[in-house]
Amino acid sequence: MTHKTIGRWSTGSWLLAAWSLLSACSGSVSPPADDDSTPKGGVTSAGGSSSVLGGGSTGSNAGGTTSGASAGNTAASAGAGALAGATSAAAVCPSTTVTHTPLRRLTRFEYGNTVKYLLNVDPSPANDLPPDEVTDGFDNNAGVLTVSSLHAEKYVLVSEALAKAAVKNLATLTNCDVASQGEDACALQFAKSFGRRAFRRPTSDLDQQNLLAAYAAGRSDGSYSEGIEVMIRAALQSPDFLYRLETTTPDATAGMVPLSQFELATRLAYLTWSAGPDDALLDAAERGELGTKEQIAAKARAMLNDPKARVALSNFYAQWMGTNRLDIITKSTALFPAYSSDVHDGMAREMPAFVQYVLWSGDHKLSTLLLSPAAFVTPALASIYGVNAPAGATASNPGLVMLPDAQGRAGILTQAGFLTVQAHPDQTSPVLRGKFIRSKLLCQPPPPPPADVDISPPEVEQGGTARERFSAHLQAGSSCNSCHQLMDPIGLAFENFDAVGQYRTLDNGKAVDASGQIVAASDPSLGGNFTGVRELATKLAGSEQVRDCLATQWFRFSAGRDEGELDACSLATLQDTFSSSGGDLVELIVGATQTDAFRYRAPIAQ
């Protein structure tokens, strides 16, 4: 591959330099030997040198929970549900140590958000980065966020595109008068200010030397603008940008390592904004204003009022609900002619609009998320709901409507996008819909099916209702019964909504039976029969098990890993905060910042 050369700084050569820098991230070169940026046990090549290229940056969590390959995480999650249900009773507080977290690389979403605010550019070049591996529904599990040679190559190309776009507004970007202060002085000023935001901490002398070396390579036989462009490229390819390094030197006897002010600022920023800290937050860290739990909570609340939080938190809900997969969903146009690209686009916009409505305009409550009849529709999506689009609604700006009571809609569980994702191309899926409730709202994921079992859905052509077609799963003596009784009786309550979320009373000419049941829940209030999603959602909204499970889901997402035994105190703290707030979703976010798992890291075993 041929790379553009600016002065003597070839991006082909820089690719190799980036590989070397990324290899240093494992702890053998730049961070101290006891730095938490190194996954426990290291990532070692055959020759014994540390590398994160192409390897599995797996880290062992203390307490027996392992973050690594997907299979390992899937197995761990089955036990995690049981841990979540028993955490409050088993927790020992305060913590004496916390679970180890592997080195956290920026996800593609975090990378795009970060460069958007860092450089004030369109972050779309970041879409060329390889997709992140999904574990337990989330794409930010640190144990699988490895860096392949393809990543390294793409980081070069993406940084080139972003840097080129950034220097088009050079005066705004650098905020330095070259004519009066001189190019070198402005370059040094930019290295300090930009480097501080890119690396999320004050720049060291070595940082400045490296950035200025990149500038000099671009400036040689080029222009000041080209020098700044290469400096930006160098910063964006640095491990200090690509990873959330935490290098505080611990006390030799510490069971937990308190994070530095800048490390806390970084965790806060990625928790609430999915982006790096801005100058104001870095200034607060420099003044020591994140020293107490109360200060951290106050800062988190302030940051949640920033518009950046709306995009970031919508990302959690899209992953948790699965609506981030809408782009890979297909539907039979013969069976569902109402489904179109415009309808798809409306579905993609509805979930974030609804989440923002609940968290910032509404009462923030889980019960509202699960029960509200509100919907945000584009003109195309309105037809799926059988309503008229409100005045002012456009294809890019959905408008608020209240859905007909007769349809029995209930918050996120009957949104067309969610129902579309949790269905097959040609029919509904009681299995997928029931599995979502069991896994994501009860934290009781069913075990995977045996390898020799045919998991193909029944053919629509065989006729009958979905309840009849899927009934073989629940037949007495069936090998499928033990698992499917955990999912199908829940999912059948969704049968009033077809595979694209349209309300119906008939299925293949027969009346829909939307009766359902939850078995084997740890919360007795969830027992008993119900009919339809609204009755199901009412049960879920009042359940302690559901509140604890959502707190667990948020913990996993915010920590970038599954919970381990050493997280018992942190998880109990978060669950109790959420419960005592009456299921306040904003307090759930703030509550995460008050846990030991957020404020400390584990020391690295030597």
Secondary structure, 3 states (H helix, E strand, C coil): CCCCEECCEEHHHHHHHHHHHHHHCCCCCCCCCCCCCCCCCCCECCCCCECCECCCCCEECCCCCEECCHHHHHHHHHHHHHHHHHHHHHCCCCCCCCCCCCCCECCHHHHHHHHHHHHCCCCHHHHHCCCCCCECCECCCHHHCCECHHHHHHHHHHHHHHHHHHHHHHHHHHCCCHHHHCHHHHHHHHHHHHHHHHHCCCCCHHHHHHHHHHHHHHHCCCCHHHHHHHHHHHHHCCHHHHECCCCCCCCCCCCCEECCHHHHHHHHHHHHCCCCCCHHHHHHHHCCCCCCHHHHHHHHHHHHCCCHHHHHHHHHHHHHHCHHHHHHCCCCCCCCCCCCHHHHHHHHHHHHHHHHHHHHHCCCEHHHHHHCCEEEECHHHHHHHCCCCCCCCCCCCCEEEECCHHHCCCHHHHCHHHHHHCECCCCECHHHHHHHHHHHHCCCCCCCCCCCCCCCCCCHHHCCCHHHHHHHHHCCCCCCHHHHCCCHHHHHHHCCECCCCCECCEECCEECCCEEECCCCCCHHHCCEEEHHHHHHHHHHCCHHHHHHHHHHHHHHHHCCCCCHHHHHHHHHHHHHHHHCCCEHHHHHHHHCCCHHHHEECCCCC
